């Protein structure tokens, strides 16, 4: 099966709407999230990790998202959430 360029984006959107976090993670990885310069994609990937209780991986992803765009308030809030869930609440404040 050959996927068109927009298929991953469509599948990602559906998985997000249905809160299928493991699918969101897999699709984002297929979209090369680790090398992407897209802060939105990285943010979605981080959210998927948080919701699967993969706290350390989420923290790494959140720091990467913040490095891509430190002007987005969402990036800072997600980073704080990652620290809180990783039992490092002092850094989350």
FIKOLZA-1660 file (N, C-alpha, C; in steps of 0.1 Angstrom, whole numbers, plus 5000, padded with zeros to 4 digits):
% residues 93
   i   px   py   pz ch aa at
   1 5008 4988 5000  A  X  N
   1 5000 5000 5000  A  X CA
   1 5009 5012 5000  A  X  C
   2 5007 5021 4991  A  X  N
   2 5014 5034 4990  A  X CA
   2 5006 5045 4996  A  X  C
   3 5012 5052 5005  A  X  N
   3 5005 5064 5011  A  X CA
   3 5009 5077 5004  A  X  C
   4 4999 5085 5003  A  X  N
   4 5001 5098 4997  A  X CA
   4 5006 5107 5008  A  X  C
   5 5012 5118 5005  A  X  N
   5 5018 5127 5014  A  X CA
   5 5009 5132 5025  A  X  C
   6 4996 5134 5022  A  X  N
   6 4986 5139 5032  A  X CA
   6 4980 5128 5041  A  X  C
   7 4983 5116 5038  A  X  N
   7 4977 5105 5045  A  X CA
   7 4981 5105 5060  A  X  C
   8 4993 5106 5063  A  X  N
   8 4998 5107 5077  A  X CA
   8 4991 5118 5085  A  X  C
   9 4990 5130 5079  A  X  N
   9 4984 5141 5085  A  X CA
   9 4969 5138 5088  A  X  C
  10 4962 5132 5079  A  X  N
  10 4948 5128 5081  A  X CA
  10 4947 5118 5092  A  X  C
  11 4955 5107 5091  A  X  N
  11 4955 5097 5101  A  X CA
  11 4958 5102 5115  A  X  C
  12 4967 5112 5116  A  X  N
  12 4971 5118 5128  A  X CA
  12 4959 5126 5134  A  X  C
  13 4953 5133 5126  A  X  N
  13 4941 5141 5130  A  X CA
  13 4930 5132 5136  A  X  C
  14 4927 5121 5129  A  X  N
  14 4917 5112 5134  A  X CA
  14 4921 5106 5147  A  X  C
  15 4933 5102 5148  A  X  N
  15 4938 5095 5160  A  X CA
  15 4938 5105 5172  A  X  C
  16 4941 5118 5169  A  X  N
  16 4940 5128 5180  A  X CA
  16 4925 5130 5184  A  X  C
  17 4916 5131 5174  A  X  N
  17 4902 5133 5178  A  X CA
  17 4897 5122 5186  A  X  C
  18 4902 5110 5183  A  X  N
  18 4897 5098 5190  A  X CA
  18 4905 5095 5203  A  X  C
  19 4915 5103 5205  A  X  N
  19 4924 5101 5217  A  X CA
  19 4931 5087 5217  A  X  C
  20 4935 5083 5206  A  X  N
  20 4942 5070 5204  A  X CA
  20 4957 5074 5205  A  X  C
  21 4962 5075 5217  A  X  N
  21 4976 5080 5220  A  X CA
  21 4987 5072 5214  A  X  C
  22 4986 5059 5215  A  X  N
  22 4996 5050 5209  A  X CA
  22 4997 5052 5194  A  X  C
  23 4985 5054 5188  A  X  N
  23 4985 5056 5173  A  X CA
  23 4991 5070 5170  A  X  C
  24 4988 5080 5178  A  X  N
  24 4994 5093 5176  A  X CA
  24 5009 5092 5177  A  X  C
  25 5014 5085 5187  A  X  N
  25 5028 5084 5188  A  X CA
  25 5034 5077 5176  A  X  C
  26 5028 5066 5172  A  X  N
  26 5034 5058 5160  A  X CA
  26 5033 5067 5147  A  X  C
  27 5023 5074 5145  A  X  N
  27 5021 5082 5133  A  X CA
  27 5032 5093 5133  A  X  C
  28 5033 5100 5145  A  X  N
  28 5043 5110 5146  A  X CA
  28 5057 5105 5143  A  X  C
  29 5060 5093 5148  A  X  N
  29 5073 5087 5146  A  X CA
  29 5075 5084 5131  A  X  C
  30 5064 5080 5124  A  X  N
  30 5065 5078 5110  A  X CA
  30 5067 5091 5102  A  X  C
  31 5062 5102 5108  A  X  N
  31 5064 5115 5102  A  X CA
  31 5078 5121 5105  A  X  C
  32 5086 5113 5112  A  X  N
  32 5100 5117 5115  A  X CA
  32 5100 5128 5125  A  X  C
  33 5092 5127 5136  A  X  N
  33 5091 5138 5146  A  X CA
  33 5105 5141 5152  A  X  C
  34 5113 5132 5154  A  X  N
  34 5126 5134 5160  A  X CA
  34 5135 5144 5152  A  X  C
  35 5133 5144 5139  A  X  N
  35 5142 5153 5131  A  X CA
  35 5134 5165 5125  A  X  C
  36 5121 5165 5129  A  X  N
  36 5112 5176 5124  A  X CA
  36 5115 5189 5130  A  X  C
  37 5113 5200 5123  A  X  N
  37 5114 5213 5128  A  X CA
  37 5100 5219 5131  A  X  C
  38 5090 5211 5130  A  X  N
  38 5076 5215 5132  A  X CA
  38 5073 5214 5147  A  X  C
  39 5072 5225 5154  A  X  N
  39 5069 5226 5168  A  X CA
  39 5055 5220 5171  A  X  C
  40 5045 5221 5162  A  X  N
  40 5032 5216 5164  A  X CA
  40 5032 5201 5164  A  X  C
  41 5039 5195 5155  A  X  N
  41 5041 5180 5154  A  X CA
  41 5048 5175 5167  A  X  C
  42 5058 5182 5171  A  X  N
  42 5065 5178 5183  A  X CA
  42 5056 5179 5195  A  X  C
  43 5048 5189 5196  A  X  N
  43 5039 5191 5207  A  X CA
  43 5029 5180 5208  A  X  C
  44 5023 5176 5196  A  X  N
  44 5014 5165 5196  A  X CA
  44 5020 5152 5200  A  X  C
  45 5032 5150 5196  A  X  N
  45 5040 5138 5200  A  X CA
  45 5042 5138 5215  A  X  C
  46 5046 5149 5221  A  X  N
  46 5047 5150 5235  A  X CA
  46 5034 5147 5242  A  X  C
  47 5024 5153 5238  A  X  N
  47 5010 5150 5244  A  X CA
  47 5007 5136 5244  A  X  C
  48 5010 5129 5233  A  X  N
  48 5008 5114 5232  A  X CA
  48 5016 5107 5242  A  X  C
  49 5028 5111 5245  A  X  N
  49 5036 5104 5255  A  X CA
  49 5031 5107 5269  A  X  C
  50 5027 5119 5271  A  X  N
  50 5022 5123 5285  A  X CA
  50 5010 5114 5288  A  X  C
  51 5001 5113 5278  A  X  N
  51 4988 5105 5280  A  X CA
  51 4990 5090 5281  A  X  C
  52 5002 5085 5277  A  X  N
  52 5006 5071 5279  A  X CA
  52 5014 5069 5291  A  X  C
  53 5016 5079 5299  A  X  N
  53 5024 5078 5311  A  X CA
  53 5039 5075 5308  A  X  C
  54 5044 5079 5297  A  X  N
  54 5058 5078 5293  A  X CA
  54 5065 5091 5297  A  X  C
  55 5066 5093 5310  A  X  N
  55 5070 5106 5315  A  X CA
  55 5084 5111 5311  A  X  C
  56 5094 5102 5312  A  X  N
  56 5108 5106 5308  A  X CA
  56 5109 5109 5293  A  X  C
  57 5102 5101 5285  A  X  N
  57 5103 5104 5270  A  X CA
  57 5095 5116 5267  A  X  C
  58 5084 5119 5275  A  X  N
  58 5076 5131 5273  A  X CA
  58 5085 5143 5276  A  X  C
  59 5093 5142 5287  A  X  N
  59 5101 5153 5291  A  X CA
  59 5111 5157 5281  A  X  C
  60 5118 5147 5275  A  X  N
  60 5127 5149 5264  A  X CA
  60 5121 5155 5252  A  X  C
  61 5109 5150 5249  A  X  N
  61 5102 5156 5237  A  X CA
  61 5097 5170 5240  A  X  C
  62 5093 5173 5252  A  X  N
  62 5089 5187 5256  A  X CA
  62 5100 5197 5255  A  X  C
  63 5112 5192 5260  A  X  N
  63 5124 5201 5259  A  X CA
  63 5127 5204 5244  A  X  C
  64 5126 5194 5236  A  X  N
  64 5128 5196 5221  A  X CA
  64 5118 5205 5215  A  X  C
  65 5106 5204 5219  A  X  N
  65 5095 5213 5214  A  X CA
  65 5099 5227 5218  A  X  C
  66 5103 5229 5231  A  X  N
  66 5106 5242 5236  A  X CA
  66 5118 5248 5228  A  X  C
  67 5128 5240 5225  A  X  N
  67 5139 5245 5217  A  X CA
  67 5135 5249 5203  A  X  C
  68 5125 5243 5198  A  X  N
  68 5121 5247 5184  A  X CA
  68 5113 5260 5184  A  X  C
  69 5105 5263 5195  A  X  N
  69 5098 5275 5195  A  X CA
  69 5095 5279 5210  A  X  C
  70 5104 5287 5216  A  X  N
  70 5103 5291 5230  A  X CA
  70 5093 5302 5232  A  X  C
  71 5087 5307 5221  A  X  N
  71 5077 5318 5223  A  X CA
  71 5063 5313 5225  A  X  C
  72 5061 5300 5223  A  X  N
  72 5047 5295 5225  A  X CA
  72 5045 5291 5239  A  X  C
  73 5035 5297 5245  A  X  N
  73 5031 5295 5259  A  X CA
  73 5028 5280 5261  A  X  C
  74 5022 5273 5251  A  X  N
  74 5019 5259 5253  A  X CA
  74 5031 5251 5255  A  X  C
  75 5042 5254 5249  A  X  N
  75 5055 5247 5250  A  X CA
  75 5059 5247 5265  A  X  C
  76 5058 5259 5271  A  X  N
  76 5062 5260 5285  A  X CA
  76 5053 5253 5295  A  X  C
  77 5040 5253 5292  A  X  N
  77 5030 5246 5300  A  X CA
  77 5031 5231 5299  A  X  C
  78 5034 5226 5287  A  X  N
  78 5036 5212 5286  A  X CA
  78 5048 5207 5293  A  X  C
  79 5059 5215 5292  A  X  N
  79 5071 5212 5299  A  X CA
  79 5069 5211 5314  A  X  C
  80 5061 5221 5319  A  X  N
  80 5058 5221 5334  A  X CA
  80 5050 5208 5337  A  X  C
  81 5041 5205 5329  A  X  N
  81 5033 5193 5331  A  X CA
  81 5042 5180 5331  A  X  C
  82 5051 5180 5322  A  X  N
  82 5061 5168 5322  A  X CA
  82 5069 5167 5335  A  X  C
  83 5074 5179 5340  A  X  N
  83 5081 5179 5352  A  X CA
  83 5073 5174 5364  A  X  C
  84 5060 5179 5364  A  X  N
  84 5051 5175 5375  A  X CA
  84 5048 5160 5375  A  X  C
  85 5046 5155 5363  A  X  N
  85 5042 5141 5362  A  X CA
  85 5055 5132 5364  A  X  C
  86 5066 5137 5362  A  X  N
  86 5079 5130 5365  A  X CA
  86 5083 5132 5379  A  X  C
  87 5074 5136 5388  A  X  N
  87 5077 5138 5402  A  X CA
  87 5088 5148 5404  A  X  C
  88 5089 5158 5396  A  X  N
  88 5099 5169 5398  A  X CA
  88 5091 5182 5398  A  X  C
  89 5081 5183 5407  A  X  N
  89 5072 5195 5407  A  X CA
  89 5079 5208 5409  A  X  C
  90 5090 5208 5416  A  X  N
  90 5097 5221 5418  A  X CA
  90 5102 5227 5405  A  X  C
  91 5106 5218 5396  A  X  N
  91 5111 5223 5383  A  X CA
  91 5099 5227 5374  A  X  C
  92 5087 5221 5377  A  X  N
  92 5075 5225 5370  A  X CA
  92 5070 5238 5373  A  X  C
  93 5073 5244 5384  A  X  N
  93 5068 5257 5388  A  X CA
  93 5076 5267 5381  A  X  C
% end
